Amino acid sequence: MDAPDSVPEKAGQTHLWFMVDSPAGPVFVAHSNGWVSGLQITPDGREPDPGRFVDYMRDEVGTDVEPDPDPEPKLVARVSEALAAGRTDVPVDLSSRSPFHQEVLRATARIPCGEVRTYGELAAAVGRPNAARAVGTAMARNPVPLLVPCHRVVPSSGGVGNYGFGSDLKAKLLANEGVTLEP
């Protein structure tokens, strides 16, 4: 499917949200004008918390969100199918991030399902071979995890490394994609 013809709305405008299932569990998905602007995983054992997602979108993405009373079925299906298959072909709005972070996140979206890259490899891929830590910061500030698969970025020292939703979930997501890493 092609990206929507219209451009995403910019931060500061109200976006809508809906929930779908994913390999990580239930996720909140914020969208505007056909573009996904935010995604939040519900941590294991916790009830989905719309208030937490609203706060995240306001504080971290810079936009207000409201429940979508009638989500577009094609968008819901596209997001659900992409999440289930580990695909990254859903249009995402990264405009709330710096140009460097946007570049890193776009490079991350090109990591195929079933493969990983180190923070250093990703830094080199965007022409900043000494910026592995800055790449880590971009991963930590990823507004659309799973759709931009930051779980596919690992430390060069081995293991899965850190993940905002826990290293156990990161290992599970990678295992679901056929990746096993030595600790």
N, C-alpha and C positions, 0 to 999 in steps of 0.2 A: 504494500500500500504506500502511496506517496504521502508526503507531508501535506498538511493543510495549506491551501493557497494563501491564507491570511497569516500575518505575523502574530507571534504571541503578544498578549498584553504585557505591559511592563509592571515591575514591582510597584506596590502601592495601590493597586486596584484589587477589587474583590474577585476571588476565584471560587469555584465550586468544588466540592469533594464528594467522593463515593468510596465504598469499600469493596475489595475483591479478595479472593483467596490467592495465596502464592505458596511456593515451596518453603517460604519462611514463616508461613502462617498468615493471618488476616493482615491486610495492609490498607492504609488510607491513601487515596490518590486525589491530589488536587489538580484541577485543570482549568484552562481558559482558552476559548477559541480553538479547540482541537489539540492544544499542546498540554502536556503534563508538566506541571510546575513544581510539584512536590510529591513525595512518597514517603510514608513512614510505616515501618514494620512494628507490629504489636509484639513486644517481648514475650517469650515463653511464659505461660502460666498467668499472664495478666489479661484482664478484660480490655478490649479495645476502648480507648478513652478519647472521644472526640475533642474534649477540652484540651488535652495534651497536644493533639495534632493542630488545633487552632493556634495554640501558643507557639508551637514550633514554626508554623508557617509565618506568623506575624514576626517573631523574634529572629528567626534564622533565614527566612526567604524574603521577608519584607512585604508581605501581602496578607490581606484578610481573606479568610475562607468561610464559606457557608455551605451547609448540606445541599447537595444537588437533589431537588425533589423529583427530577425525571432525567436521570443520566442518559446520554445518547447511547443506545444499545451497541452501535458499531464501535464507539470508543471503549466502552466497558469490555466488549469481546476482544478488541485488539490488545488492550492492556492485559487482560486475563490470559490470552493465548501467548503473548510475549513472555509474561512472567513464568508460565508453566513450561515453556520451551527454552528459557534462558536466552531469549532473543533481545536485541537492543534496537529494534526498528520502529519504535514508537517515538513520535516527535516530542522532544523535551525542551523546555524553556530553561536555559541556563543563564538568563540575563541578570539574575541576582548575584552572580559570581564575577570575580575579576577576570580580565582577559586571559591571564595566565591559567587560572583555575578552569576557565571554559576550555582552553586548549588541552589541558591535562584530562579533563572529563571526556572530551570528544575522543581523545586517544584511548582512554579506558574503554569507551563504548565499542572500540574496534577490536578488543581482545575477544577472540572466539570462545564460545562456550566450550568447556573442557580444557582450556589452557589458562595459564597464569603468567604474569610478568612480575618482576621485582620492581620496587619503587625506583631503583637506579635505572633499570631498563626503560621504564616509562619516562623518567626524566630525560634520558638520552633520546628517546623517540620524539620528544617535543623540543629537542635542541638545547636542553639545559642539563648536561650530564652531571653537574655537581649539585643539582637541586632535588635530591631524593627526599629530603625532609619536607621541602615545600610541596612535593607531590603527595606526601603523607597528609599534609594539612588539607590539600585539595580533596583527598579521599574522605577525610573526616568531615568536610563541609559539603559533601555531595548531597544535593537536595532531592535526588531521585535514585537512591540505591536500588539495586536489582536491575532497573532499566539502564542505568550506567553502572555496570557491575564492579564496583569498588572491591567486592569480595574476591575478585580475581587478581588483586595486587597483593603481593606477599613480600616479606623481608628476604634479603639475600642470605641472611644467617640461617634460614630454614624455618620450618613450621608455618603456621597460618598468620601469625602476627595479630595485631589488634583489629577490632571491628567494633563500631559503635553499638552494635546489638549483641556483642559478646563473641569471643573467639570460638566457642562451641558451635554457634549458629554459622559462623563463617566456614568452619570445617565441614559442617553438614551440607551447606550450599555447594561447596566444592566437591564433596563426595557425591552429591546428587548429579553433578556434571561429569563424574568419572575421574576426578582429580584426587589423589591421595598424596599427602606431603609428610615427610619425616619430621618429627619434632626437633 
